[in-house]
Amino acid sequence: MDALAAFPVKISRHRFLTWSIARRILLSLAVVVTMVAAFYTEENWRGKRAWEQCRHELEAQGAVFDWNTRIPPPVPNEQNFFSAPQMAEWFAGKGSNDLSQRLDNPKTHSISFRDTNEIRSKRDANEYLEWSNQFLPDLDEIRAALKRPYARIDCDYGQPTTVLAPNFMTIRNLVQTLAQRAHCLLLLGQPEDALQELTLIHDLCRVLECAPTGKPITLVGAMINVAVRGLYADCVAEGLQSHAWREADLRALEQQLSEIHLERSLAETLIDEPMFTLRTFESSSRVELANLFVGPNSSRSMKLLLKYGPRGWVYQYMVFHTRLNQRFSAGFDAANQTVLPRKMDDAGRLLQHNMEHISPYNFLSTVAIPNWLRAMQRFAANQSMANEGAVACALERYHLKHGDYPQTLDALVPQFIDKVPHDLIGGQPLKYQRVDSTQFLLYSIGWNDIDDGGFPGNNVAEGDWVWGQSSQGIIR
């Protein structure tokens, strides 16, 4: 009876202990939830405040973050390159198409004008031209379309993610075909026809530059343009080395080379590319961001951070991204056509450091920031080749008239060139030396900002950028 009498007491005590444990668990959970909520609130407030302060500071300095300012206005169809028959299908968006597939040819890709080019004899040249003549009607269509002054892709410009870029595959295959045709025509002693192919390459770049507004220009589009211009300069150099160009050809090429201003499209890209990213971050949910930026090779932790991390971390990353872009912009002066490599290198080291030391505030740097340093090096090298090419054409015209090269570049002005372009690196005069009556040395001091006496390096960041050396503008 005593045991039975104690049983209700034991049950009550058990219930009390169970409720006590449950209450402690609930209180602990409440504390955890409160702490997590406070943490998210604090990080979201801190991140948004940091971004607003950064944005306000930069807008006071003249920066613009309104995506609507980058949307090109509508243009009449009859004035738009992309409204001409076939042009949108061939040159807008991603992937292969009818033209890019038909242009594909192994001999087209070996377009270096040194030992690697498979086309070395007149027989090879005739065979390639016979094959590529099938595209003459297509080339005529493209030339006709390029007479239209505007190049505006018809797409949804409301969000950066819906903006279509020029078709890399078609442009690569087309430009390589035209360059190889120019090479063949020079081998066959037909410089006027070679000039026609180079002129088409030159004019096609208006599409990559989004003429005439110059917006929006993605980094992909800008770097395709850089590579195309480098390949074009290589073609000019080949004809100069073999003394194939005539006076009229040289005048035309000099004019075309003087019209190359990659710094303008790069300046627009320095505005557009960060704005692409920032606009996307501001207007996308975390799930959408995860789908956009996390690829199959990305870490699981990055996907979890994008999906479930505080929104404030995205704002903190926007601050990092914008500040970094400002660092790169400080080493680039489009108005004066100069580049300061040391400042660019400093920005590149900052980016590398942050990619090696990931934090919640910069974890997106590995997937959302392009390789700006490499892009700037290649831009500076290929623009230098274009500048040197214009001078080289003037030197060849001088040589045709006098049978010799001048002692200084000043002798070219104004009869053979209106103005001698300066070295893009630092803004000093280009280096020039008359070797003898048949040779000259012309070069930029290159990315290392050191005069190496006209000796090129093993890569774009080393040695001098010497005219006649390959600009490595081939698009792969």
C-alpha positions, 0 to 999 in steps of 0.5 A: 500500500505504501508503494502504491501511495507513492506512485502518483508522487513519482508520476508527478515528479517525472512530469515535472522533470520532463516539463522542466527539461522541455522548458529549458530546451525551449528557452535555449532554442528561444535564446538561439533564435533570438541570437541568430535573429539579432546576428542577421539583423546586425549584419544586414544593417551593417552591410546595407549601411556600408554599401549606402555610405560607399555609394554616396561617397562615390556618387559625390565623386561623379560615379553613376550607379543607375542601371537605366543610364546604361540602356541604349536607346531604341534605334530605327531598324533600317539603321541597326546592324542587328536588324539586317537579314541574318545579322542577329542570328549570326552575331547575337547571343551564345552558341554555334550557328549556321555561319560559325559552323560553316566557317570552321576549318583547321587551317583557319585556326593556324593564323599566326604569321610565323612558323605555326601557320600551315599556309606557307606556299602559293599553292596552299594559299590558292587552295584556302582561298578556293575553299573560303570563296564560298563565303563571299556572298555572306561577307557581302551581306555583312559589309552591307549591314555594317553600313548601318550606323548602329549596333544594338542587339534587340533584347531585354535590357531591364536586367543585366542577366537578360542582356545579350552579348555579341556571339564570340564563336561566330566573330572568332571564326569569321575574323580568323577566316578573314585574317587567313584570307588576307595572309593568302592574298599577301602571299599571292601579291594581291595587297588591295584584296588583302586590304579589303579583308582587313577593312572588314575586320576593322569595321566589324569591331563597331559591333563589338563596341556597340556603336555609336553609344558604346553601351553597354559593353560587357567585359567579354565583348571588350576583350573579344574586341581587344583580341580582334584588334591585336590580330588585325595589327598582326596582319598589317605587320606581315604586309609591312615586313614583306613590303607588300603594301603600296602607298594607297594601302598604307594610307588606308591602313594608317587611317584605320589604325589611328581609329583604334581606341580600345581605351574608350571601350575599356572605359565603358566596360569599367563602368558597365561590368561592375554595374552588371554585378551590382544591379544583379545583387540588388535585384536578385534573391539569394536563391537566384544569386546562388543559381547565377554564381555557383557553378558545378565546380563551386564549393558547397559552402559558397552555395550555402552562404549565398542561399542562407547567409545574411543579406548584409554580406552581399552588401559588404561584397558590393562595397569590396567589388566597387572599391576594387574597381576604383583601384583598377580605374585609378591606373587607367586614364582613357582621356589621356590614353595612358596606363599606370601599370604599378597601380594596376599591379597593386589592385591585382595583388589586392584581388589575389590576396582577397581570393586567397583569404576568403571571408564572409565579406569577399567570398564571391570574389572567386566567381564574380570578379573577372581577371581585370589585371590580365584584361588590362595588360592585354588591352594595353599591349594590343592598343600599343600595337595599333599605335605602333602600327600607325607609325610603322605605316608612316615610316614605310611611306617615308621609306617609299619616298626617300629610300631610307628611314628617318633619324627621328619620328618627328620627321614624319609629321605632318606629311606622313602622319598627323601626330605621332601617338605616345607610349600608352605606358606612362605617356612618354614618346614611343622608342624609335631607332633607325637601324639602317636604310632597310630596318628600324626598331619601334617599341613601347616600354611595356608593362614592366615600365622599364626600357629593356632596349627593344627586347620582348619578354616571354609574356605580356607582363615582361619586356618591351612591346616591339613592333613586328613581334606577334601581339598574341591577338589570336582568339582561342 
